């Protein structure tokens, strides 16, 4: 068992997984720190910030918000999901809405994966996207499943990684299984955001 762990450790080190995990963790801590600083400063300079945020978030129409969220989670993650998690916390059924967001995010990643596979059928588009997403292509080829899990849990573009995984013909069954870690991110972030905001 010790020998297997040692081999696994060397494999992870050789593939650069530790470096990727460290960089992702640093990004996460920086983002969390910036959000915390903004909230602290906003609370000092804006009277009754909590109620103003509540009013703003409650004005969002649920069906339209879910459509915008799903579109964003499918098309390269244009809007960070943290805003939607905060919005879910202000709805009348926060855990239900959070669960819907988590499922939509996972499905959005799956749709992006199949878009990536579909793009392979069009050489010109595939070649153009390969140039645009070169960095992500290299990372998916190099790190594979680790990158899918990291992008699902940490502030990496999950939908972009999902699309690239489809473009490099990553095994569908493995992607669908590893992508489920996306659900975990929503509940972990909710623990923080529901108590901070």
Long-range contacts (C-beta under 8 A, 24 or more apart in sequence): 15-142, 15-143, 15-146, 16-142, 16-143, 17-143, 17-146, 20-139, 20-143, 20-146, 20-147, 20-150, 21-146, 21-150, 24-150, 24-154, 24-155, 24-156, 25-154, 27-154, 27-155, 27-156, 28-154, 28-155, 31-155, 32-192, 35-82, 35-196, 36-196, 39-196, 39-197, 50-197, 53-86, 53-90, 53-197, 54-90, 57-86, 57-87, 57-89, 57-90, 58-90, 58-91, 60-87, 62-91, 62-97, 66-100, 66-101, 66-104, 69-101, 69-104, 69-105, 70-104, 70-107, 70-108, 72-108, 72-159, 73-104, 73-105, 73-108, 73-109, 73-112, 73-158, 73-159, 74-108, 74-109, 74-111, 74-112, 74-115, 74-159, 75-112, 75-159, 76-112, 76-157, 76-159, 76-160, 76-163, 77-157, 77-158, 77-159, 77-160, 80-155, 81-105, 81-185, 81-186, 81-189, 82-189, 82-193, 85-186, 85-189, 85-190, 85-193, 86-193, 86-197, 88-190, 89-190, 89-193, 89-194, 89-197, 90-197, 94-190, 94-194, 98-186, 98-187, 98-190, 99-186, 101-186, 102-182, 102-183, 102-185, 102-186, 102-187, 103-183, 105-158, 105-182, 105-183, 105-186, 106-179, 106-180, 106-182, 106-183, 108-159, 109-152, 109-158, 109-159, 109-162, 109-179, 109-182, 110-162, 110-175, 110-176, 110-179, 112-159, 112-160, 112-162, 112-163, 112-166, 113-162, 113-163, 113-165, 113-166, 113-170, 113-172, 113-175, 113-179, 114-166, 115-163, 115-166, 116-162, 116-163, 116-164, 116-165, 116-166, 116-167, 116-168, 117-166, 117-167, 117-169, 118-166, 119-163, 119-166, 119-167, 120-166, 120-167, 120-169, 126-167, 129-167, 130-167, 133-160, 133-163, 133-164, 133-167, 136-160, 136-161, 136-164, 137-164, 137-167, 137-168, 139-164, 140-164, 140-165, 140-168, 140-170, 141-168, 144-170, 145-174, 145-178, 148-175, 148-178, 148-179, 148-181, 149-178, 149-181, 152-178, 152-179, 152-180, 152-181, 152-182, 152-184, 152-185, 153-181, 153-182, 153-184, 153-185, 153-188, 154-185, 158-182
